[in-house]
Amino acid sequence: MKPRNDVCMNALKRLGAALLIAGAAAGCATTGENPRDPLEPINRAIFGFNEGVDKAVLKPVAEGYRAVLPGIVRAGVTNFFANLEDVWIGINNLLQGKVEQGLGDVMRVAINSTFGLLGLIDVATDAGLEKHNEDFGQTLGRWGFGSGPYLVLPFFGPSSLRDGIGSMFDVQADLVVNIDHVRTRNTTFAVRTADRRANLLDASQVLEEAALDKYTFTRESYLQRRRSQIYDGSPPREEESGAARPQDGLRPARAQGHDSPWAPEARGEALPHALIQSALSPVLSASGAPVSVGSTASALTTSHPEGNR
Amino acid sequence: MRFLLSLLLALTAAPAFAQATPPDALVKSITEDVIQIIRKDREIRAGNPKRIAEVVETKILPHFDFARMTRIAMAVNWRRATPEQQKALTEEFKTLLVRTYSNALTQYRDQVVDYKPLRARPDDAEVTVKSEIRQKGAQSVALDYDLERTPAGWKVFDVKVGGVSLITTYREDFAGQVRESGIDGLIKVLAAKNRSGETRKPAS
């Protein structure tokens, strides 16, 4: 194996191992309090570990990064990496059949890489080309895959079985991880990590203030956020959504039929299932996870129990 | 006859006024109001808690239905609470939400808020007003308000930031606390959280 792939492969291996454990444990059906989070005890442990890493390393580094560099430089760094990401975002938009958005992303990369001085300035947004947020987990969701059990991955943070599998593709497609020169790659990776965490400092402060139990709050936010992202900001109303009836405070917190972690997130278009099934089967069989993509995929063709009125 | 006419006018004028502000216009005017104030007020941006509390209390609170928010967040446990507990829960949850919201306000810099056209029928009892916060060099964040029609005008009962509901996110959090230590336990945790927030130094 060429050394350039070391970081990438290690990350993938770690992720694969985490998914393997998670998948295996999901198979054992450890019953947690929340049907969407059957692995809560394990997840909580990993969440605690991640918090520790964040507190000891990431957050202090990000605070230093924010203190040392002027805002305009940090904006340039953020824009630079955002421009690299737009490539993969565009591909995902195209994979989801959103041709207009996908072409918009391609245009963004073209404009920002040239007029935007290699991506340091986001001129495309000013030109009316909106920045999107896509990843392979969202693409899988768009294709009809439910999130599966909620997972907290070491270092990667909140995820789900579907999004974790998606992340494996995201890491593969990550241009930074694929840089040839080792030292350049490591430095670039470190700068991007610091920049990302710095951009989240305010948000994590709000989370700290708002949550009673940070783990639960993070999980609920993550699941809602992903659902919203898959529908590009306008998910159908859920049965349990607060926007139901005035007396909905009297309803059980968990709506019927919606809490199965395997419930399809988006209305599945039948076509890509076979495709994705064949694409994923080597991954799953290699990891030995007791997850039948076939059964998931076939379950996905059932209609979505929407609470949409 | 004339007297009757004026009486009729007087009677119809009051409810007409209460319904005069449509929900999207209401959200827009509150937001623009608050943004104007923050833009002018250095102390708010510096995190002066007193000044922020003033703005939130006078401009924002009157348009929020905290009782309904608490009911949604409590879900099935609402019915299990006594009226006194319900009152305490509403009070503490209100304080927590106001504080979180206030601190988020201090982080406002020069974002622009865009409003999406309202999709609702005139007789809808509940509507969602969608807006988007745009900031240079960052992806825009969706900010949606759920409002209900009440005799006193439209009231906000949920706010969604980037698709994440401020209220339903608390459901599992609250349910967990109740499972662990009952409704009184939840009230205690909320109160402690609120007290710790008071002594916290304002965000830099």
Interface residues (C-beta under 8 A of the other chain):
Chain A: E33 N34 A75 T78 N79 D122 T125 E130 K131 H132 N133 N199 D202 Q205 V206 E209 A210 A211 L212 D213 T216 F217 R219 E220 S221 Q224 R225 R227 S228 Q229 G233 P235 E240 S241 G242 A243 P246 D248 G249 L250 R251 P252 A253
Chain B: R68 M69 T70 R71 I72 M74 A75 V76 W78 R79 L96 R99 T100 N103 A104 Q107 E126 T128 K136 G137 A138 Q139 S140 A142 D146 E148 F157 D158 K160 G162 G163 V164 S165 I167 T168 T169 Y170 R171 E172 D173 F174 A175 G176 Q177 R179 V189 L190 K193 G197 R200 A203
